[in-house]
Amino acid sequence: MDLKPLALALLLAAPAAADPLRLATWNPGLSREGPGLLLRDIEARDPQVMAAAQIIAVTAPDAILLTAFDWDLDGRALSAFAALLAEAGHPMPHLLAPRPNSGMPTGLDLDGDGRRGQPRDAQGYGRFTGHGGMALLSRLPLEAVTDHSGFLWRDLPGHRMPALPPEAAPLQRLSSTGHWDVTLRTPGAPLHLLAFAATPPAFEPRNIARNHDETAFWLGHLPSEPFAVIGNLNLDPADGAGDPAAFDRLLAHVQDPLPRSTRSPQPDGADAGQSGDPQLDTAEYPAPTGNLRLDYILPSLDVTVSGSGVLWPDPPDPLAELAAKASHRKLVWIDLELPAPAEAARN
Protein backbone atom coordinates (compact mmCIF):
# COMPACT_ATOMS: atom_id res chain seq x y z
CA MET A 1 0.00 0.00 0.00
CA ASP A 2 1.26 3.46 -0.91
CA LEU A 3 1.80 5.39 2.31
CA LYS A 4 1.83 8.86 0.75
CA PRO A 5 -1.98 9.39 0.71
CA LEU A 6 -2.18 8.05 4.23
CA ALA A 7 0.57 10.34 5.42
CA LEU A 8 -1.44 13.30 4.21
CA ALA A 9 -4.26 12.25 6.53
CA LEU A 10 -2.03 12.89 9.54
CA LEU A 11 -0.07 15.79 8.13
CA LEU A 12 -1.55 18.30 10.54
CA ALA A 13 -1.06 16.00 13.51
CA ALA A 14 2.43 14.71 12.74
CA PRO A 15 5.28 16.64 14.34
CA ALA A 16 7.84 18.39 12.17
CA ALA A 17 11.53 17.94 12.88
CA ALA A 18 11.66 20.85 15.34
CA ASP A 19 8.31 20.07 16.94
CA PRO A 20 7.65 18.36 20.27
CA LEU A 21 8.50 14.78 21.07
CA ARG A 22 5.81 12.31 20.02
CA LEU A 23 5.13 9.25 22.17
CA ALA A 24 2.71 6.46 21.30
CA THR A 25 1.43 3.25 22.77
CA TRP A 26 -0.59 0.54 21.09
CA ASN A 27 -1.72 -3.04 21.34
CA PRO A 28 -1.25 -3.88 17.64
CA GLY A 29 -2.33 -7.51 17.91
CA LEU A 30 1.15 -8.76 16.99
CA SER A 31 0.78 -11.90 19.06
CA ARG A 32 0.19 -15.41 17.80
CA GLU A 33 -0.83 -18.82 19.16
CA GLY A 34 2.64 -20.37 19.12
CA PRO A 35 6.34 -19.47 19.22
CA GLY A 36 7.85 -18.38 15.94
CA LEU A 37 4.53 -17.68 14.26
CA LEU A 38 4.83 -13.91 14.52
CA LEU A 39 8.22 -13.97 12.81
CA ARG A 40 6.72 -16.20 10.11
CA ASP A 41 3.93 -13.70 9.50
CA ILE A 42 6.27 -10.71 9.47
CA GLU A 43 8.54 -12.36 6.93
CA ALA A 44 5.48 -13.35 4.85
CA ARG A 45 4.26 -9.73 4.96
CA ASP A 46 0.94 -10.80 6.40
CA PRO A 47 -1.73 -8.11 5.71
CA GLN A 48 -2.42 -7.56 9.41
CA VAL A 49 1.29 -7.12 10.14
CA MET A 50 1.68 -4.72 7.23
CA ALA A 51 -1.33 -2.71 8.39
CA ALA A 52 0.23 -2.37 11.84
CA ALA A 53 3.52 -1.19 10.38
CA GLN A 54 1.76 1.32 8.15
CA ILE A 55 -0.26 2.76 11.05
CA ILE A 56 2.93 3.34 13.04
CA ALA A 57 4.78 4.84 10.08
CA VAL A 58 1.95 7.27 9.35
CA THR A 59 1.67 8.35 12.99
CA ALA A 60 5.47 8.84 13.08
CA PRO A 61 6.17 8.55 16.82
CA ASP A 62 9.62 9.20 18.22
CA ALA A 63 9.07 6.24 20.55
CA ILE A 64 6.28 3.68 20.74
CA LEU A 65 5.48 0.97 23.26
CA LEU A 66 3.80 -2.07 21.74
CA THR A 67 1.90 -4.05 24.36
CA ALA A 68 1.09 -7.22 22.45
CA PHE A 69 4.25 -8.33 20.67
CA ASP A 70 5.55 -11.87 21.04
CA TRP A 71 9.06 -12.11 22.49
CA ASP A 72 11.72 -14.44 21.15
CA LEU A 73 15.17 -15.08 22.56
CA ASP A 74 17.15 -13.44 19.77
CA GLY A 75 14.73 -10.61 19.07
CA ARG A 76 14.27 -11.76 15.50
CA ALA A 77 10.60 -10.81 15.24
CA LEU A 78 11.21 -7.33 16.61
CA SER A 79 14.17 -6.75 14.29
CA ALA A 80 12.13 -7.93 11.31
CA PHE A 81 9.25 -5.64 12.24
CA ALA A 82 11.62 -2.69 12.67
CA ALA A 83 12.87 -3.40 9.15
CA LEU A 84 9.30 -3.03 7.87
CA LEU A 85 9.05 0.36 9.57
CA ALA A 86 12.30 1.47 7.97
CA GLU A 87 11.03 0.30 4.61
CA ALA A 88 7.86 2.34 5.20
CA GLY A 89 9.95 5.44 5.73
CA HIS A 90 10.00 5.64 9.52
CA PRO A 91 13.14 3.96 10.87
CA MET A 92 13.16 3.24 14.61
CA PRO A 93 16.55 1.62 15.14
CA HIS A 94 16.62 1.56 18.96
CA LEU A 95 14.83 -1.54 20.22
CA LEU A 96 14.07 -3.00 23.63
CA ALA A 97 12.26 -6.22 24.51
CA PRO A 98 13.41 -7.99 27.67
CA ARG A 99 11.89 -11.37 28.38
CA PRO A 100 8.37 -10.75 29.71
CA ASN A 101 6.60 -12.54 32.54
CA SER A 102 3.84 -13.65 30.18
CA GLY A 103 4.14 -17.35 29.53
CA MET A 104 7.07 -17.73 31.95
CA PRO A 105 6.57 -21.17 33.61
CA THR A 106 6.31 -21.41 37.38
CA GLY A 107 5.92 -25.18 37.71
CA LEU A 108 2.95 -24.58 40.02
CA ASP A 109 -0.82 -24.71 39.78
CA LEU A 110 -1.36 -20.98 40.29
CA ASP A 111 -4.99 -20.88 39.20
CA GLY A 112 -6.02 -23.85 41.38
CA ASP A 113 -7.59 -25.91 38.61
CA GLY A 114 -5.63 -29.04 39.52
CA ARG A 115 -3.33 -28.87 36.50
CA ARG A 116 0.14 -27.41 36.04
CA GLY A 117 1.75 -25.88 33.00
CA GLN A 118 -1.41 -24.16 31.75
CA PRO A 119 -1.45 -20.54 30.46
CA ARG A 120 -2.79 -19.22 33.79
CA ASP A 121 -0.08 -21.04 35.74
CA ALA A 122 2.63 -18.87 34.20
CA GLN A 123 3.92 -15.71 35.88
CA GLY A 124 1.58 -13.88 33.52
CA TYR A 125 -1.00 -15.41 31.24
CA GLY A 126 0.65 -16.91 28.19
CA ARG A 127 0.47 -19.99 26.00
CA PHE A 128 4.25 -19.99 25.60
CA THR A 129 7.25 -18.07 26.90
CA GLY A 130 7.01 -14.52 25.62
CA HIS A 131 3.40 -14.76 24.42
CA GLY A 132 1.94 -11.26 24.23
CA GLY A 133 5.07 -9.48 25.47
CA MET A 134 6.06 -5.83 25.18
CA ALA A 135 8.41 -4.08 22.78
CA LEU A 136 9.74 -0.53 22.71
CA LEU A 137 10.89 0.99 19.44
CA SER A 138 12.51 4.40 19.34
CA ARG A 139 13.95 6.88 16.90
CA LEU A 140 16.00 8.29 19.78
CA PRO A 141 18.67 6.42 21.75
CA LEU A 142 17.75 4.51 24.88
CA GLU A 143 19.95 4.99 27.91
CA ALA A 144 19.49 3.44 31.36
CA VAL A 145 16.94 0.63 31.66
CA THR A 146 15.62 -0.62 34.98
CA ASP A 147 13.55 -3.77 34.61
CA HIS A 148 11.24 -4.23 37.59
CA SER A 149 9.55 -7.30 36.12
CA GLY A 150 10.98 -9.63 38.76
CA PHE A 151 9.40 -7.67 41.62
CA LEU A 152 7.36 -9.98 43.86
CA TRP A 153 3.71 -9.17 44.35
CA ARG A 154 3.92 -9.74 48.11
CA ASP A 155 6.61 -7.03 48.37
CA LEU A 156 4.33 -4.23 47.20
CA PRO A 157 3.34 -2.08 50.20
CA GLY A 158 -0.41 -2.34 50.75
CA HIS A 159 -0.78 -5.05 48.12
CA ARG A 160 -4.08 -6.78 47.47
CA MET A 161 -2.60 -10.18 46.64
CA PRO A 162 -5.08 -12.91 47.60
CA ALA A 163 -4.03 -15.88 49.67
CA LEU A 164 -1.86 -18.18 47.58
CA PRO A 165 -0.51 -21.66 48.26
CA PRO A 166 2.58 -21.42 50.52
CA GLU A 167 4.89 -22.41 47.69
CA ALA A 168 3.44 -19.76 45.34
CA ALA A 169 3.75 -16.53 47.37
CA PRO A 170 7.60 -16.49 47.37
CA LEU A 171 7.73 -16.61 43.58
CA GLN A 172 4.59 -14.88 42.28
CA ARG A 173 5.69 -11.74 40.45
CA LEU A 174 3.53 -8.64 40.37
CA SER A 175 3.98 -7.86 36.67
CA SER A 176 1.79 -9.91 34.38
CA THR A 177 3.95 -8.74 31.46
CA GLY A 178 6.57 -6.30 32.72
CA HIS A 179 7.37 -2.98 34.41
CA TRP A 180 10.24 -1.02 32.84
CA ASP A 181 11.81 2.36 33.57
CA VAL A 182 13.55 3.32 30.31
CA THR A 183 15.44 6.60 29.94
CA LEU A 184 14.99 8.14 26.52
CA ARG A 185 17.76 10.48 25.38
CA THR A 186 16.14 13.55 23.88
CA PRO A 187 17.44 16.93 22.65
CA GLY A 188 16.05 18.35 25.90
CA ALA A 189 15.96 16.72 29.31
CA PRO A 190 16.12 12.93 29.65
CA LEU A 191 12.66 11.35 29.69
CA HIS A 192 11.77 8.25 31.70
CA LEU A 193 9.24 5.97 30.08
CA LEU A 194 7.48 4.00 32.83
CA ALA A 195 6.18 1.19 30.66
CA PHE A 196 3.85 -1.65 31.55
CA ALA A 197 0.94 -3.78 30.37
CA ALA A 198 -1.41 -4.85 33.15
CA THR A 199 -3.58 -7.94 33.31
CA PRO A 200 -7.25 -7.40 32.45
CA PRO A 201 -9.51 -7.24 35.53
CA ALA A 202 -11.42 -10.27 34.27
CA PHE A 203 -11.23 -14.03 33.66
CA GLU A 204 -9.86 -14.90 37.14
CA PRO A 205 -10.84 -13.72 40.65
CA ARG A 206 -7.26 -12.54 41.39
CA ASN A 207 -7.09 -10.32 38.32
CA ILE A 208 -8.97 -7.31 39.68
CA ALA A 209 -6.50 -7.10 42.57
CA ARG A 210 -3.50 -7.64 40.31
CA ASN A 211 -4.64 -5.05 37.79
CA HIS A 212 -5.00 -2.52 40.61
CA ASP A 213 -1.59 -3.32 42.07
CA GLU A 214 0.22 -3.20 38.73
CA THR A 215 -0.76 0.47 38.46
CA ALA A 216 -0.14 1.07 42.18
CA PHE A 217 3.47 -0.11 41.72
CA TRP A 218 4.43 3.13 40.00
CA LEU A 219 3.32 5.23 42.98
CA GLY A 220 6.45 4.05 44.77
CA HIS A 221 8.77 4.30 41.75
CA LEU A 222 8.23 7.73 40.22
CA PRO A 223 11.52 9.38 39.17
CA SER A 224 12.50 12.94 40.03
CA GLU A 225 13.19 13.68 36.34
CA PRO A 226 10.49 14.12 33.66
CA PHE A 227 8.59 10.91 32.96
CA ALA A 228 5.56 9.43 31.28
CA VAL A 229 3.60 6.41 32.47
CA ILE A 230 2.85 4.59 29.24
CA GLY A 231 1.10 1.42 28.21
CA ASN A 232 -1.93 -0.78 28.55
CA LEU A 233 -3.47 -0.18 31.99
CA ASN A 234 -6.36 -2.46 30.98
CA LEU A 235 -8.58 -0.20 33.07
CA ASP A 236 -11.43 2.07 32.12
CA PRO A 237 -12.08 4.39 35.09
CA ALA A 238 -15.69 4.96 34.00
CA ASP A 239 -16.73 1.60 32.52
CA GLY A 240 -15.68 -2.00 32.91
CA ALA A 241 -14.91 -4.22 35.89
CA GLY A 242 -11.64 -2.76 37.17
CA ASP A 243 -10.92 -0.89 40.39
CA PRO A 244 -9.69 2.64 39.56
CA ALA A 245 -8.41 3.48 43.06
CA ALA A 246 -4.69 3.25 42.16
CA PHE A 247 -5.30 5.11 38.90
CA ASP A 248 -7.02 7.90 40.80
CA ARG A 249 -4.03 8.17 43.17
CA LEU A 250 -1.62 8.25 40.23
CA LEU A 251 -3.50 11.21 38.75
CA ALA A 252 -2.18 13.37 41.60
CA HIS A 253 1.32 12.97 40.10
CA VAL A 254 0.68 13.07 36.36
CA GLN A 255 -1.29 14.84 33.67
CA ASP A 256 -4.05 13.08 31.77
CA PRO A 257 -4.13 14.72 28.30
CA LEU A 258 -7.42 12.91 27.55
CA PRO A 259 -6.48 11.90 23.96
CA ARG A 260 -9.56 11.79 21.76
CA SER A 261 -10.48 10.09 18.52
CA THR A 262 -12.46 11.62 15.67
CA ARG A 263 -14.89 8.72 15.41
CA SER A 264 -18.63 9.19 15.77
CA PRO A 265 -20.12 7.63 18.93
CA GLN A 266 -22.55 4.74 18.54
CA PRO A 267 -25.44 5.53 20.89
CA ASP A 268 -27.33 2.41 19.78
CA GLY A 269 -24.27 0.18 19.51
CA ALA A 270 -21.14 -0.59 21.53
CA ASP A 271 -21.26 2.82 23.24
CA ALA A 272 -24.82 2.40 24.50
CA GLY A 273 -25.24 2.68 28.26
CA GLN A 274 -21.62 3.63 28.93
CA SER A 275 -20.63 6.34 31.39
CA GLY A 276 -17.34 7.44 29.86
CA ASP A 277 -16.73 9.72 26.89
CA PRO A 278 -16.75 7.34 23.88
CA GLN A 279 -14.17 9.41 22.03
CA LEU A 280 -11.62 8.59 24.75
CA ASP A 281 -12.01 4.85 24.15
CA THR A 282 -9.06 2.90 22.78
CA ALA A 283 -10.49 -0.62 22.52
CA GLU A 284 -13.31 -1.86 20.34
CA TYR A 285 -15.57 -4.54 21.82
CA PRO A 286 -19.13 -5.47 20.93
CA ALA A 287 -21.99 -4.98 23.35
CA PRO A 288 -22.59 -5.81 26.14
CA THR A 289 -18.92 -5.15 27.05
CA GLY A 290 -18.75 -2.16 24.76
CA ASN A 291 -15.82 0.02 23.82
CA LEU A 292 -13.36 0.92 26.59
CA ARG A 293 -10.52 3.30 27.40
CA LEU A 294 -7.59 0.99 28.25
CA ASP A 295 -4.39 2.55 26.84
CA TYR A 296 -2.70 5.63 28.29
CA ILE A 297 0.22 8.04 28.17
CA LEU A 298 0.34 10.03 31.41
CA PRO A 299 3.24 12.54 31.50
CA SER A 300 4.63 14.12 34.64
CA LEU A 301 3.53 17.58 35.71
CA ASP A 302 6.76 19.27 34.57
CA VAL A 303 6.27 18.69 30.83
CA THR A 304 4.04 20.56 28.39
CA VAL A 305 1.56 18.57 26.31
CA SER A 306 0.90 20.23 22.94
CA GLY A 307 -1.25 17.60 21.26
CA SER A 308 -2.78 14.16 21.66
CA GLY A 309 -5.13 11.76 19.97
CA VAL A 310 -6.51 8.26 19.50
CA LEU A 311 -6.17 6.94 15.96
CA TRP A 312 -9.75 5.77 15.39
CA PRO A 313 -11.26 7.59 12.43
CA ASP A 314 -14.58 7.00 10.72
CA PRO A 315 -14.85 5.86 7.10
CA PRO A 316 -14.26 7.10 4.46
CA ASP A 317 -11.01 8.26 6.05
CA PRO A 318 -8.38 6.02 4.38
CA LEU A 319 -6.90 5.24 7.79
CA ALA A 320 -10.17 3.74 9.08
CA GLU A 321 -9.88 0.53 7.07
CA LEU A 322 -6.19 0.23 7.88
CA ALA A 323 -6.75 0.65 11.63
CA ALA A 324 -9.56 -1.91 11.60
CA LYS A 325 -7.40 -4.41 9.73
CA ALA A 326 -4.53 -4.01 12.18
CA SER A 327 -6.18 -4.39 15.60
CA HIS A 328 -9.33 -3.93 17.66
CA ARG A 329 -7.17 -1.68 19.88
CA LYS A 330 -6.34 1.85 18.77
CA LEU A 331 -3.03 3.70 18.82
CA VAL A 332 -2.73 6.54 21.37
CA TRP A 333 -0.25 9.39 20.87
CA ILE A 334 0.78 12.59 22.61
CA ASP A 335 3.15 15.39 21.69
CA LEU A 336 5.10 16.95 24.55
CA GLU A 337 7.78 19.51 25.23
CA LEU A 338 10.40 18.79 27.87
CA PRO A 339 11.95 21.33 30.22
CA ALA A 340 15.45 22.49 29.38
CA PRO A 341 18.27 20.47 30.96
CA ALA A 342 19.32 21.84 34.33
CA GLU A 343 22.70 23.19 33.15
CA ALA A 344 21.15 24.96 30.14
CA ALA A 345 18.49 26.48 32.36
CA ARG A 346 21.14 27.91 34.70
CA ASN A 347 22.99 29.46 31.76
N, C-alpha and C positions, 0 to 999 in steps of 0.2 A: 504494500500500500504506500502511495506517495504521501509523505508526511508534510509537504509544503502547504496544502490546503488546510490541514489540521492545525498546523502551527499558526496560521492566521487566526484561527478561532480563539487562541489564547494570547494573541499578540499584546493586547492591552493589559493582560494579567501578568505576563512573563516579565521577569526583571531584566533590565539591560545590564551591561557589564558593570556600570558604576552604581547600580541600584542595590537595595538591601539584600541581605542573605535570604535565600529561600530554603525552607525546610519542608519536608513532606513525610507522611507516613501512610502506609497502605497495606491492607491484606489483599494481595493480588491473586490469591488462589493458586500459587505456584507450589502446591503440595500434591503428592500422588500417593497411591495405595501401597507402594513398595519401594525399597531402596533402588536407586539408579534410574527410576522411571522419569523423574524430572529431567535429568541430564539427557535421556533419550529423546524426550519431547522438545527440549531446547535445540538439540542438534538436528532434529527433524523439522524445526521451524513450525511447530504446531500452531494453529491459528490462535488459540487462547494465549499461548506464550508470546506470540508476536504482538497481539493486541495489548498485553501488559507492557511490553517494551515500548510500544508506540505511545501509550498513555504517559509513561514516565518521560520519554523524550520530549513530548509536546509540552508537558508541564515544566520541564527544565529545572528541577530542584538542584540546589548546591549539595544537599545531602538528603537521602531518603532512607527511612527504616521500613523494611518489608517484614511483615509479621506472620507470614505463612510461606516460608521458603525452606524446602527440605535441605538439611545439612548433609554433607558427605565429608569423609575424612580429609580428602585432598582439596576440597573446595572447587571441584571441577564444574559443578553445576553453576555456582556463583560466577566463576570466571567466564563460563560460556555465555551466561546471561549478560554480564558486563560487556562482552564482545558485541552482543546484539545492540546494546545501547550506543556503543561507539559507532557501530555501523549506521544507526539511525541518526547520528549527528550530535549525540549528547554523551561524550565519554565521561565515565565516573571511575577512574582508575584505582581509587583507594577503597579497599574492601575489608569487611570485618564480619566474621561468622564463627564465633567460638561454638564448641559443641553445646547444644541446648539440653535442658532437662527433659524435654519431650521425648518419649520413647526410651529413656535411659533405664535399663532394668534395675530392679531392686532385689529380686529374688524372693519377694514377700507377696502375700495376698493382701494388698493395701485396701482393696475395695470390699473385702469380706465376703466374696462370693464363693469361697471354697476352692478357687483355682489360682494358680500362680502364672506369671508370665503373660497376662492379658494386658491390653492397652491401658487399662486403668490401674494396673499394678506398677506401672513405670513411675519415675519421679514426677513426670507430667504426662498427660494422656498422649499416647503415640503408638502406632502400630509397629514402628521400627525405630531404631536409634536415629534421632535427628528429624523424625517426622514432624512437619509443621514448625520448623525452627524459625529463627530470625536472621536477617542479613542487613547490614548497613553498607550502603554504597555512597561514595562522596566524591565530589569534584575537588574538594579541598583536603589537604593532608590530615590524617588522624594522628594524634599524639598519645598521651597517656590513656590507658584503658584499664579500668578496674572492673573485674567481673565478679559480681556478687551472687552468681547463680548457685554457688554451693552453700549459701547461708541457710541454716536450719530453721524450720518454721518455729520450733519451740523456743528459739533464741530471740524472737521478735518481742520487745516489751509490749505487754497488753494484748498478746496474740489471742486469736479466737480458735486456735486449733482444737478440734474435737478429740476426745479420748481415742488413742490409737493403741494397738497391741504393743506390749512392752518392747518388743524387738523393732518396732517401726519408728517410734518417736526419736531415737537417736540418729536416724538416717533420713527422715522425711524432710526434704528441702522445701523452702517456701515457694520458690519460683517454679511455676508450671512450665515455663519456657526459659526465661532468663531475666536478669536485672543487670544492666551494664551502665557504667559511667564512662562515657567516651569524650575525650577532649578534642574538639574540632579546632584546627588552626585556621584563623580567619585573618583578613587584613586589619581588623580591629582587635578587640579583646578576645582571648580564648573563650570558647563556648562549650559548656558541658552538655552533652546529650544524655539524659537519664532515660534510657530505653528499656522498655519491657512489653510483654504481651501476657496479660492475665488470663486465667482460666475463666470460662463463662460461668455465671452463677446459676448453673442448671446441670441436669443429668445425674448428679450425685449430691447427697445431703451435705457433704463437706465443702462443696464448691462455693456456696455463698460466703462462708467464712474465709476461704482461701482467696477468693476474688477481692474481698474487703482488705485482707492483710497484705496482698501484693501491692496495692496502692499505698496502704499505710506504711510500708517499708520505707518509702522515699521521705517520709516526714522526719526520719532520723538520719537521713543521708543527703541532705541538701547542701551543695557546695556554697562557699562564700563568693565565688565568681559567677558571672552570668551563666544561666542554664536554661534548658527547656526539657520538661518532662514530655516524652514522646512515645507514642505507641498505641497498642490496642488495650484499652482499659476494660473492654468487654462489659461496660457498665453504662446504662442510660439513667441519668439521675432523675428523670421524670417518668420513664416508662420501663417496663421489664421487671425482672425478679431480684435484681441486685440490691445491696445495701450501700447507699451513697455516703455513709457517715465519714469514711476516710477521705473520699473525694471532697466533701464539704470542708474538711479540715485543711486539705491541701490548697484549697482556693484562697486561704489566707496568705499564702506564700507565693502565689503565681497569678498571672493574668489568664483569663479565658477569652481569647479573641472572638469566640462564637463564630467560627467559619460557617458560611452558608452556601448552599447550592442555588442554582437558578431553576431547579425543577418546579413544576406545578404540583402542589399538594393534591392528594387523592382523598377527598372527604368521604367518598363512598367505598374506598378500597383499603389498602394497607395502612393508611393514616387514620382511618375511622376510629373514634373513641380514644385517641391518644392525647396525653396531656402536654407533651413537649412540642416545640416548634418543629414541624416536619422538615423545614429547610435546613435544620441542623443535623438531620439524620445522616449516617454514613454507611448504613447496612440495610439491604433490601430483603425483607422477609414477607411472605404472604400473611394475610390475616389467618388466625387470630393473633399471632405474635406481632405482626406489623413491623414497620420500619423502625430502626433504632439508631441512636447516636452512641457509637462504641469506640471511635478512634479520635485521638486528641493530640494536639501540640499545645502545651501550657508553658509559656516562657516566664522567666523570673521577672520581678517587678522593675528591674533596672534596665530593661531593654525596651525599645520602641517598636511596636507592631504597626506596620504601614499597609498591610493588606492580608487577606486570608480568604479561603474558599474551600468548598467541597466540590469535586469534579463529578457532578451528576446533572447533566443537562437534559432537557427534553428534546425529542425529535422535533424538527428535522435537523437539529444541530449535528454535524458530521461526527462529533465526538460521542454522541449518545449511543450509537450502535457499537462503537469501539469499546466504550466503558462497559456496556452490557455483556459483550463477548468476553471481556477479560475476567470480571469478577462480580459477585453480588455485593461486595464491599466497595466503597468509593474512596478515592484518594483525597486526603486532606492536606492542604498546604497553608503556610503562613510566610509572609515576608517580614523581616525584622532588621532593625538597626541596633548595633551593639555600641556600648559606651567606648570612648577612646581608652586605649591602654593607660595604665596609671602613670607611666613615665611621660607619655605624650601629653596627658592632661596637666601635669605639673609644669611642663614647658610652655 
